[in-house]
Amino acid sequence: MEALASGGLHEAHQPEVLEERARFLDAAREEYWRRNGRDIEKVSDLLAGPNPVLKHLPRAQLHIDGFEWILDPDSGQIVSSYYRTRYQLHETAGDRARKQRWREQADGAEKRADAAEREGA
């Protein structure tokens, strides 16, 4: 992960790298919950206590200092204060419909293959 950041990563890939880091922090948050029986109140809680989950937090922005990891007040997700949102695909209604058709076609093909296999057995 850090190798990407130190290797002159192109700016266009930054959202994906920050999402990867946020998911790493999500896993650390789960471990914090397991160890402490409660959720974090702030991201820096992952560094606190006699047996912290993490020794340090990854950078919240690849090229500019001064940004941090925060809990989004609406979703409760860990986000970079640079973007203030998690990276996700934005799908249109047409995209969703097309994916549904593909799933249905794949399901139909699988069912036909199963039926053909049963007939041949």
VEXTI-919960 format. One record per residue (C-alpha): residue number from 1; x, y, z. Coordinates in pm, 1 decimal. Last residue first. Example, Ala and Ser with C-alpha at 12.3 -4.5 7.8 and 13.67 -1.06 7.14 Angstrom:
<atoms>
+-----+----------+----------+----------+
| num |     east |    north |       up |
+-----+----------+----------+----------+
|   2 |   1367.0 |   -106.0 |    714.0 |
|   1 |   1230.0 |   -450.0 |    780.0 |
+-----+----------+----------+----------+
</atoms>
This chain:
<atoms>
+-----+----------+----------+----------+
| num |     east |    north |       up |
+-----+----------+----------+----------+
| 121 |  -2654.1 |  -3842.8 |  -1702.2 |
| 120 |  -2705.8 |  -3651.4 |  -2026.9 |
| 119 |  -3042.8 |  -3513.8 |  -1920.9 |
| 118 |  -2902.5 |  -3400.7 |  -1584.9 |
| 117 |  -2609.9 |  -3224.4 |  -1758.9 |
| 116 |  -2844.9 |  -3050.2 |  -2000.0 |
| 115 |  -3059.2 |  -2928.9 |  -1710.3 |
| 114 |  -2753.1 |  -2795.6 |  -1524.9 |
| 113 |  -2630.9 |  -2619.3 |  -1840.4 |
| 112 |  -2974.3 |  -2463.3 |  -1895.0 |
| 111 |  -2983.0 |  -2343.5 |  -1531.2 |
| 110 |  -2636.5 |  -2189.0 |  -1566.1 |
| 109 |  -2734.5 |  -2013.6 |  -1890.3 |
| 108 |  -3047.1 |  -1873.9 |  -1726.9 |
| 107 |  -2852.9 |  -1746.2 |  -1425.4 |
| 106 |  -2599.1 |  -1580.5 |  -1657.1 |
| 105 |  -2876.7 |  -1417.2 |  -1859.1 |
| 104 |  -3048.9 |  -1297.2 |  -1541.2 |
| 103 |  -2723.1 |  -1157.0 |  -1406.0 |
| 102 |  -2650.2 |   -983.2 |  -1738.1 |
| 101 |  -3001.9 |   -835.2 |  -1743.6 |
| 100 |  -2955.0 |   -705.9 |  -1386.6 |
|  99 |  -2622.8 |   -547.8 |  -1484.3 |
|  98 |  -2792.0 |   -371.0 |  -1776.8 |
|  97 |  -3071.6 |   -243.1 |  -1550.8 |
|  96 |  -2820.2 |   -108.4 |  -1297.7 |
|  95 |  -2621.1 |     70.0 |  -1568.8 |
|  94 |  -2941.7 |    216.8 |  -1716.3 |
|  93 |  -3046.9 |    347.7 |  -1372.9 |
|  92 |  -2709.6 |    522.7 |  -1356.7 |
|  91 |  -2423.7 |    392.9 |  -1152.7 |
|  90 |  -2169.2 |    591.2 |   -955.0 |
|  89 |  -1889.9 |    362.7 |   -847.1 |
|  88 |  -1764.3 |    423.6 |   -499.1 |
|  87 |  -1481.9 |    605.9 |   -324.6 |
|  86 |  -1576.1 |    703.3 |     29.0 |
|  85 |  -1666.7 |   1059.4 |    119.0 |
|  84 |  -1509.8 |   1358.4 |    294.2 |
|  83 |  -1263.2 |   1396.2 |      4.9 |
|  82 |   -969.9 |   1563.6 |    185.9 |
|  81 |  -1098.3 |   1486.9 |    537.3 |
|  80 |  -1041.0 |   1123.6 |    445.9 |
|  79 |  -1330.8 |    899.1 |    539.6 |
|  78 |  -1411.7 |    640.9 |    808.8 |
|  77 |  -1781.6 |    565.7 |    783.7 |
|  76 |  -2035.1 |    685.9 |   1042.3 |
|  75 |  -2277.8 |    759.2 |    758.2 |
|  74 |  -2394.9 |   1110.2 |    849.4 |
|  73 |  -2116.0 |   1240.8 |   1076.0 |
|  72 |  -1841.0 |   1092.5 |    858.2 |
|  71 |  -1578.4 |    966.7 |   1098.8 |
|  70 |  -1244.2 |   1131.9 |   1029.9 |
|  69 |   -908.2 |   1042.1 |    879.1 |
|  68 |   -676.0 |   1338.7 |    847.6 |
|  67 |   -560.1 |   1607.8 |    607.8 |
|  66 |   -283.5 |   1854.5 |    684.0 |
|  65 |    -16.0 |   1741.8 |    442.5 |
|  64 |    -66.9 |   1732.4 |     65.3 |
|  63 |     57.3 |   1463.5 |   -173.2 |
|  62 |   -109.7 |   1135.4 |    -82.8 |
|  61 |   -402.7 |   1253.6 |    125.9 |
|  60 |   -527.3 |   1070.8 |    437.9 |
|  59 |   -181.2 |    933.6 |    511.3 |
|  58 |   -190.0 |    596.9 |    685.0 |
|  57 |   -253.8 |    596.7 |   1059.7 |
|  56 |     15.8 |    495.0 |   1305.9 |
|  55 |     93.1 |    215.7 |   1552.1 |
|  54 |   -241.7 |     46.5 |   1496.1 |
|  53 |   -475.2 |   -165.1 |   1714.6 |
|  52 |   -335.4 |     -6.5 |   2030.7 |
|  51 |   -245.9 |   -226.6 |   2330.0 |
|  50 |   -200.3 |      8.5 |   2626.1 |
|  49 |   -457.6 |    249.3 |   2489.8 |
|  48 |   -483.2 |    466.5 |   2182.3 |
|  47 |   -382.1 |    437.0 |   1816.4 |
|  46 |   -718.6 |    307.8 |   1686.4 |
|  45 |   -880.8 |    578.7 |   1901.5 |
|  44 |   -730.7 |    821.9 |   1646.3 |
|  43 |  -1027.6 |    744.1 |   1420.8 |
|  42 |  -1273.2 |    906.5 |   1660.3 |
|  41 |  -1542.4 |    764.2 |   1887.8 |
|  40 |  -1434.7 |    407.5 |   1814.4 |
|  39 |  -1684.4 |    127.0 |   1857.0 |
|  38 |  -1731.8 |    -83.7 |   2167.2 |
|  37 |  -1645.0 |   -423.9 |   2309.7 |
|  36 |  -1281.4 |   -324.0 |   2350.3 |
|  35 |  -1084.3 |   -595.4 |   2171.4 |
|  34 |  -1347.8 |   -696.6 |   1916.9 |
|  33 |  -1450.5 |   -334.6 |   1855.0 |
|  32 |  -1086.4 |   -235.1 |   1800.2 |
|  31 |  -1048.3 |   -529.9 |   1561.7 |
|  30 |  -1349.5 |   -410.3 |   1363.7 |
|  29 |  -1199.9 |    -60.0 |   1352.1 |
|  28 |   -870.6 |   -202.7 |   1226.1 |
|  27 |  -1062.6 |   -371.2 |    943.5 |
|  26 |  -1235.3 |    -41.1 |    861.1 |
|  25 |   -892.0 |    128.6 |    870.7 |
|  24 |   -767.5 |   -109.3 |    600.7 |
|  23 |  -1087.2 |    -32.0 |    408.2 |
|  22 |  -1006.5 |    339.2 |    437.4 |
|  21 |   -656.0 |    270.5 |    306.2 |
|  20 |   -792.1 |     92.1 |     -0.6 |
|  19 |  -1037.2 |    379.5 |    -48.7 |
|  18 |   -746.4 |    624.3 |    -28.8 |
|  17 |   -562.3 |    427.9 |   -295.2 |
|  16 |   -869.3 |    423.0 |   -521.0 |
|  15 |   -926.4 |    797.2 |   -477.0 |
|  14 |   -556.6 |    868.0 |   -551.5 |
|  13 |   -544.0 |    688.1 |   -884.1 |
|  12 |   -599.3 |   1002.1 |  -1094.6 |
|  11 |   -316.0 |   1177.6 |   -910.1 |
|  10 |    -57.9 |    940.6 |  -1060.7 |
|   9 |    143.7 |    747.1 |   -805.3 |
|   8 |    500.8 |    865.2 |   -779.9 |
|   7 |    621.1 |    543.7 |   -615.2 |
|   6 |    586.5 |    653.7 |   -253.8 |
|   5 |    210.0 |    622.2 |   -243.0 |
|   4 |    200.5 |    288.9 |   -422.1 |
|   3 |    471.6 |    146.4 |   -199.2 |
|   2 |    264.6 |    253.9 |     99.7 |
|   1 |      0.0 |      0.0 |      0.0 |
+-----+----------+----------+----------+
</atoms>
